[in-house]
Amino acid sequence: MTDAPSTAPAPEAYVLGVDSGGSGLRVALGRVDTDGPLFTAVCAEPVRTGAGGIDAAHLLEQLLPAAAGLLEQAGGARTGDSPGQVAALAIGAAGMATLGGRLRAELPGALAEALGVRRMALAADAVTAYAGAVGQRPGAVVAGGTGMIALGTDLTEWHRADGWGHLLGDSGGGAWIGRAGLDAAMRAHDGRRGGSPALLARLHAVFGPAEGLPGLLYPRSDRPAVLASFAPEVAACAGADEVAAGILREAAAHIAEAAAAVCPAAGPRGGDACEVALTGGLFRMGEPLLGPVREELARLVPRARVTTGTGDPLTGALRIARALALDDLRLPHHPTMLFVPAGDGPSGHVGAEARNGEPEPGDVPADGAVSGATDRPTDTDTSPVGHSSDISG
């Protein structure tokens, strides 16, 4: 791939942001000189994942027509270096860190040929969730949906906690809460200690007779999403049911522990606040969960400044693309978490490490509602508890 042009892009040049998750592919078209998207498109079919990882060809089959449609909609069909050029592109994908080898190998050349774009970044969806919620400042993000992941940076390296999928982690996420709620319901059904009649009543309302739940759940390939769909029922019962409230307090402890593990260290004089942004559908459950999370964070990270992320992973992808176009990408480059092909932007951050995990961490679902996630871990899951991005493992 050729080096990025040394000249600055025209202010009216376009940037593209892409978010690929369990609910499908979302594409946003923006301009270099303005914040936010001009137009967006949604492809409802999730990009396929097979034995070789995320299917690059299938992603391109959806992305290229969507991008062409957005450019046409904006009245900026690209012709060489005309004002319709795409100056930079960033893709955030669930599973990018562990399953994105084909994307990193195939997309730079294919996108350069099809769109003329020479500056691009391929990121884990936890990274685009971070960029959407925090921007390019030091801090931490907790992305919660079906799964749960925490990601922090001091702008020299990434720190990651959890996001290992529902079998190995995602503690405190939507599937974790839903499973704990269903466990309490089944305990009440059996007459065992720790049961909740209130949650048993909600199980009956949502799934039917308790005896039939195993037959409904175990054959499903989307078991994490099914479990997560019960998380709002736990939140709804928490005000009057101590068992449900206890589940949310335990979830909050897990979430706060993950955030504490990734918060950048205080400066030499100490006392520096650490911004902790909460993003994703999990936190749309409101005060029954947010209240305990704030309490636990105040205890574990007294300097934490808790915020609610205003931008989602698609917003984050667009911000990364705009920063690339302007030679202003300050987030740490990383071979799997935030891959910037050689020549695409400043090289000062190349080789940054991701701590608290393997060099190629998994990915977590985190953007949508708590539903529709697969069993694989994601980089981030920001979906609403009802659906989330794929931010886990």
C-alpha positions in Angstrom: 0.0 0.0 0.0 1.3 3.5 -0.8 2.1 6.1 1.8 -0.5 8.6 2.8 -0.3 11.8 0.8 1.7 14.5 2.6 -0.7 17.2 1.6 -3.7 18.0 3.8 -7.1 16.8 2.5 -9.5 19.4 1.2 -11.8 20.6 4.0 -14.8 19.3 2.1 -13.3 15.8 1.7 -15.2 12.9 3.2 -14.4 10.5 5.9 -16.2 7.1 6.5 -16.8 5.4 9.8 -17.9 1.8 10.0 -19.3 -0.3 12.9 -19.6 -4.0 12.4 -21.3 -6.0 15.1 -23.8 -8.7 15.9 -26.7 -6.6 14.7 -25.2 -5.9 11.3 -23.0 -3.2 9.6 -23.5 0.5 10.1 -21.7 3.1 8.0 -21.5 6.9 8.5 -20.3 9.5 6.1 -18.9 12.7 7.4 -16.6 15.6 6.3 -13.1 16.3 7.5 -14.0 19.8 8.6 -17.2 19.1 10.5 -18.1 16.9 13.5 -20.7 14.2 13.3 -22.2 12.3 10.4 -23.8 13.7 7.3 -25.6 10.5 6.4 -25.7 6.9 7.7 -26.7 3.6 6.3 -27.5 0.3 8.0 -26.9 -3.2 6.6 -28.9 -5.6 8.8 -27.0 -8.7 8.0 -24.1 -9.4 10.3 -20.7 -9.9 8.6 -20.0 -13.7 8.5 -17.3 -15.2 10.7 -15.9 -18.6 9.8 -12.9 -20.8 10.5 -10.6 -18.1 9.0 -12.0 -15.3 11.1 -14.2 -12.4 10.0 -15.0 -12.7 6.3 -13.4 -9.7 4.5 -15.2 -10.4 1.3 -18.6 -10.4 2.9 -17.8 -7.1 4.7 -16.8 -5.5 1.4 -20.0 -6.8 -0.2 -22.0 -4.7 2.2 -19.6 -1.8 2.8 -18.9 -0.8 -0.8 -22.5 -0.4 -2.0 -23.4 1.4 1.2 -20.5 3.8 0.8 -21.3 4.5 -2.8 -24.9 5.2 -1.8 -23.9 7.6 0.9 -21.5 9.5 -1.4 -24.2 9.7 -4.0 -26.7 10.9 -1.4 -24.2 13.6 -0.4 -23.8 14.7 -4.0 -20.1 13.8 -3.8 -19.4 11.0 -6.2 -15.6 10.6 -6.1 -13.6 11.5 -9.2 -9.9 11.4 -8.5 -8.9 14.2 -6.1 -12.2 16.0 -6.5 -14.0 17.3 -3.4 -15.8 14.0 -3.3 -12.7 12.0 -2.3 -12.7 9.8 0.7 -9.8 11.1 2.8 -9.8 8.4 5.5 -11.8 5.5 6.7 -12.0 3.7 10.1 -13.7 0.3 10.7 -14.5 -0.9 14.2 -15.5 -4.6 14.3 -16.6 -7.0 17.0 -13.9 -9.8 17.1 -11.3 -7.6 15.3 -8.6 -8.4 17.8 -8.8 -12.1 17.7 -10.6 -12.8 14.4 -9.6 -9.9 12.2 -6.5 -11.3 10.5 -8.2 -11.5 7.1 -9.5 -8.0 7.5 -6.0 -6.6 8.2 -4.5 -8.5 5.3 -7.2 -7.9 2.7 -9.0 -4.6 3.4 -6.3 -2.0 3.0 -5.6 -2.9 -0.6 -9.2 -3.6 -1.5 -10.4 -0.3 -0.1 -7.6 1.7 -1.7 -8.6 0.3 -5.1 -12.3 0.7 -4.7 -12.6 4.0 -2.9 -9.2 5.6 -3.4 -8.7 5.8 0.3 -5.1 5.6 1.5 -5.6 6.4 5.2 -7.5 3.8 7.3 -7.6 2.2 10.6 -9.0 -1.2 11.6 -10.0 -1.3 15.2 -11.5 -3.5 17.9 -15.0 -2.3 18.7 -13.9 -1.6 22.2 -11.5 1.0 20.8 -14.2 2.7 18.7 -16.4 2.6 21.8 -13.6 4.4 23.6 -13.2 7.0 20.9 -17.0 7.6 20.8 -17.3 7.9 24.6 -14.0 9.6 25.6 -12.5 10.8 22.4 -8.7 11.1 22.3 -8.2 12.0 26.0 -6.7 9.7 28.6 -9.3 7.8 30.6 -11.3 4.6 30.7 -14.5 3.2 29.1 -16.7 0.4 30.3 -18.7 -0.9 27.4 -21.6 -3.0 28.5 -24.3 -4.8 26.5 -24.6 -8.6 26.2 -21.0 -8.7 27.3 -18.8 -6.3 29.3 -15.3 -4.9 28.7 -13.2 -2.1 30.2 -10.6 -0.3 28.2 -8.3 2.4 29.3 -5.3 4.4 28.0 -2.8 7.0 29.0 -2.3 7.6 25.3 0.9 5.5 25.3 -0.6 2.0 25.7 -4.0 0.2 26.1 -5.1 -1.5 29.2 -7.9 -4.0 28.9 -10.0 -5.9 31.5 -12.5 -8.6 30.8 -14.5 -8.9 27.6 -13.6 -12.6 27.5 -17.0 -13.9 26.5 -19.8 -15.3 28.7 -18.0 -18.6 29.4 -14.8 -17.0 30.7 -15.8 -13.6 31.9 -18.0 -10.7 30.8 -18.7 -10.4 34.5 -21.4 -7.9 35.3 -22.6 -7.7 31.7 -26.1 -8.4 30.4 -25.8 -12.1 30.0 -24.2 -12.4 33.4 -27.0 -10.5 35.0 -29.7 -12.4 33.1 -28.2 -15.7 34.0 -28.0 -14.8 37.7 -31.6 -13.7 37.6 -32.7 -16.9 36.0 -30.7 -18.9 38.5 -32.6 -17.1 41.3 -35.9 -17.8 39.6 -35.1 -21.5 39.2 -34.0 -21.7 42.9 -37.4 -20.3 43.8 -39.1 -22.9 41.6 -37.2 -25.7 43.3 -37.6 -24.3 46.8 -33.8 -23.8 47.2 -32.0 -21.1 49.2 -31.4 -17.8 47.3 -34.5 -18.0 45.2 -36.7 -15.1 44.2 -40.4 -15.6 43.7 -40.5 -12.2 41.9 -38.0 -13.3 39.3 -39.7 -16.6 39.0 -42.9 -14.7 38.1 -41.0 -12.8 35.5 -39.5 -16.0 34.1 -43.0 -17.3 33.6 -44.1 -14.1 31.9 -41.2 -14.0 29.5 -40.4 -17.7 28.8 -43.3 -19.7 30.0 -43.2 -22.6 32.5 -39.8 -22.9 34.3 -39.6 -26.6 33.4 -39.5 -25.7 29.7 -36.6 -23.1 30.0 -33.8 -25.6 29.4 -35.4 -26.8 26.2 -35.8 -23.2 25.0 -32.3 -22.1 26.0 -29.8 -24.9 25.3 -30.5 -25.5 21.6 -30.0 -21.8 20.8 -26.8 -20.6 19.2 -27.4 -17.1 20.7 -27.5 -18.2 24.3 -25.7 -15.1 25.6 -28.3 -12.9 24.0 -31.2 -14.9 25.4 -29.7 -14.7 28.9 -29.1 -11.0 28.5 -32.7 -10.4 27.5 -33.7 -11.2 31.1 -31.4 -8.6 32.6 -34.0 -5.8 32.3 -36.4 -8.0 34.3 -33.8 -8.2 37.1 -33.6 -4.4 37.1 -37.3 -4.0 37.1 -37.6 -6.2 40.2 -34.6 -4.7 42.1 -36.6 -1.9 43.8 -38.8 -4.4 45.8 -36.8 -7.7 45.6 -33.6 -8.0 47.6 -32.3 -10.9 45.6 -32.6 -8.9 42.4 -31.0 -5.9 44.0 -28.2 -8.1 45.3 -27.5 -9.4 41.7 -27.1 -5.8 40.5 -24.9 -4.9 43.4 -22.6 -7.8 42.5 -22.7 -6.9 38.8 -21.7 -3.3 39.8 -18.8 -4.6 41.8 -17.5 -6.6 38.8 -17.9 -3.5 36.5 -16.1 -1.2 39.0 -13.3 -3.7 39.4 -12.7 -3.9 35.7 -12.7 -0.1 35.4 -10.3 0.2 38.3 -7.9 -2.2 36.5 -7.7 -0.1 33.4 -7.7 3.5 34.8 -4.5 5.3 33.9 -2.2 5.9 36.8 -2.4 9.3 38.5 0.2 11.9 37.5 3.4 12.6 39.6 1.5 14.9 41.9 -1.4 12.4 42.3 -5.0 13.4 42.5 -5.6 13.5 38.8 -9.2 12.6 38.0 -9.7 9.6 35.8 -12.6 9.9 33.4 -14.6 6.7 33.4 -17.3 6.6 30.7 -20.1 4.1 30.8 -21.5 3.3 27.4 -23.7 0.7 25.8 -27.2 -0.7 26.3 -26.4 -2.3 29.6 -26.5 1.1 31.3 -29.8 2.0 29.9 -31.3 0.0 32.8 -30.8 3.2 34.7 -30.4 3.8 38.5 -30.9 0.2 39.7 -27.5 -0.6 38.1 -25.9 2.9 37.8 -26.4 3.8 41.4 -24.4 0.7 42.7 -21.8 1.2 39.9 -21.1 4.8 41.0 -20.9 3.7 44.7 -18.4 0.9 43.9 -16.3 3.2 41.7 -16.2 5.8 44.4 -14.9 3.2 46.7 -12.3 1.6 44.4 -11.3 4.6 42.3 -11.9 7.7 44.5 -10.5 9.9 41.7 -12.9 8.5 39.1 -15.1 11.0 37.3 -18.0 9.0 36.0 -19.6 10.1 32.8 -22.2 8.7 30.4 -20.7 8.2 27.0 -22.5 10.4 24.5 -21.0 8.8 21.4 -21.4 5.2 20.3 -18.8 3.0 18.4 -20.0 4.4 15.0 -19.3 7.9 16.3 -15.9 6.7 17.5 -15.1 5.2 14.1 -15.9 8.5 12.4 -13.8 10.4 14.9 -10.8 8.1 14.3 -11.2 8.5 10.5 -11.3 12.3 10.9 -8.2 12.3 13.1 -6.4 10.1 10.5 -7.3 12.5 7.8 -5.9 15.4 9.8 -2.8 13.6 11.0 -4.1 13.9 14.5 -4.6 10.4 15.7 -3.4 10.3 19.3 -4.8 7.0 20.4 -2.2 4.3 20.7 -1.6 2.2 17.6 -1.6 -1.5 18.2 -1.3 -4.5 15.8 -4.7 -5.9 16.6 -6.6 -3.4 18.8 -6.0 -0.3 16.5 -4.2 -1.3 13.3 -3.1 1.5 11.1 -1.4 0.2 7.9 2.1 1.4 7.2 2.1 4.9 5.9 -1.3 5.8 7.3 -0.7 8.6 9.7 1.9 9.3 12.4 4.1 6.4 13.5 4.8 7.5 17.0 2.3 5.2 18.6 3.0 2.1 16.5 3.9 -0.9 18.7 1.9 0.3 21.7 1.0 -2.6 24.0 -2.3 -3.8 25.3 -1.9 -4.7 29.0 -3.8 -7.2 31.1 -4.3 -9.5 28.2 -2.6 -11.4 25.4 -0.9 -9.3 22.6 -3.9 -10.1 20.5 -6.9 -9.8 22.9 -10.3 -11.0 22.1 -13.2 -8.8 21.3 -16.3 -7.8 23.3 -19.9 -7.0 22.2 -21.0 -3.7 23.6 -23.0 -1.3 21.6 -26.5 -2.5 21.1 -29.2 -3.9 23.2 -28.5 -7.0 25.1 -29.5 -9.4 22.4 -28.2 -10.9 19.3 -24.7 -11.7 20.4 -22.9 -14.9 19.6 -20.9 -17.1 21.9 -17.6 -15.7 20.8 -15.9 -13.0 23.0 -16.0 -9.5 21.7 -13.9 -6.4 21.9 -16.8 -4.4 23.1 -20.5 -4.8 23.4 -22.3 -1.6 23.5 -25.7 -2.6 22.4 -28.8 -1.8 24.5 -29.9 -4.5 26.8 -32.1 -5.5 24.1 -29.1 -5.5 21.8 -25.4 -4.7 22.0 -22.5 -4.3 19.8 -20.1 -7.2 20.0 -17.9 -5.9 22.8 -16.7 -9.0 24.5 -13.6 -11.1 24.2 
